[in-house]
């Protein structure tokens, strides 16, 4: 059964419209490939503005289609088939609090690494002989 296809830009305001459209089409589950930081605005718009039972962000390596001509529409149809068969696993998406704690830890670790290498000193200090 064809429910139609719509293409949306990835601006957050437009993504809200996409979530509402999917909800109006009585979509209960959403699945997408993880594309680094680019999939997160889509994920958050679906969670906040849609009424879905489940929103999955999936590892692209786990949802590869057969080789050949790839299009976004073909990928979407393939993800829908995998989702209908229960063959998709979601990536772990940390809560905002966990993400903030991870960011602080990464920053502090990077800062300690730079300090340990003497990179915090001016370059002129490195060439004094």
CORRALIN-V689346 format. One record per residue. RES is the residue in one small letter. SS is DSSP state (H for helix, E for strand, - for the rest). PHI is phi in whole degrees, -180 to 180 (999 if undefined). BURIAL is + if it has 24 or more other C-alpha atoms within 12 Angstrom, else -. Layout:
RES/SS/PHI/BURIAL
RES/SS/PHI/BURIAL
//
This chain:
x/-/999/-
x/-/-89/-
x/-/-96/-
x/-/89/-
x/-/-131/-
x/-/-131/-
x/-/-115/-
x/-/-125/-
x/-/-71/-
x/-/-98/-
x/-/-78/-
x/H/-57/-
x/H/-60/-
x/H/-73/-
x/H/-64/+
x/H/-61/+
x/H/-62/+
x/H/-62/+
x/H/-63/+
x/H/-67/+
x/H/-63/+
x/H/-61/+
x/H/-63/-
x/H/-65/-
x/-/-86/-
x/-/62/-
x/-/-74/+
x/-/-106/+
x/E/-133/+
x/E/-125/+
x/E/-133/+
x/E/-147/+
x/E/-77/+
x/-/-71/+
x/-/-127/-
x/-/65/-
x/-/-70/-
x/H/-73/-
x/H/-83/+
x/H/-68/+
x/H/-61/+
x/H/-65/+
x/H/-56/+
x/H/-65/+
x/H/-65/+
x/H/-65/+
x/H/-64/+
x/H/-79/-
x/H/-112/+
x/-/-106/+
x/-/-121/+
x/-/-111/+
x/-/-70/-
x/E/-153/-
x/E/-126/+
x/E/-111/+
x/E/-111/+
x/E/-111/+
x/-/-65/-
x/H/-58/-
x/H/-66/-
x/H/-87/-
x/-/-122/+
x/-/-59/-
x/-/-88/-
x/-/-64/-
x/-/-62/-
x/-/139/-
x/-/-70/-
x/-/-106/-
x/-/-134/-
x/H/-61/-
x/H/-67/-
x/H/-64/-
x/H/-63/-
x/H/-63/+
x/H/-65/+
x/H/-64/+
x/H/-61/+
x/H/-63/+
x/H/-64/-
x/H/-62/+
x/H/-64/+
x/H/-61/-
x/-/-88/-
x/-/72/-
x/-/-101/-
x/-/-107/+
x/-/-117/+
x/-/-86/+
x/-/-66/-
x/-/-75/-
x/-/-114/-
x/-/-70/-
x/-/-66/-
x/H/-59/-
x/H/-67/-
x/H/-66/-
x/H/-61/-
x/H/-63/-
x/H/-65/-
x/H/-63/-
x/H/-62/-
x/H/-64/-
x/H/-63/-
x/H/-63/-
x/H/-63/-
x/H/-65/-
x/H/-64/-
x/H/-64/-
x/H/-62/-
x/H/-66/-
x/H/-64/-
x/H/-64/-
x/H/-63/-
x/H/-66/-
x/-/-89/-
x/-/75/-
x/-/-77/-
x/-/-77/-
x/-/-83/-
x/-/-63/-
x/H/-60/-
x/H/-60/-
x/H/-68/-
x/H/-78/-
x/-/-106/-
x/-/-73/-
x/-/-116/-
//
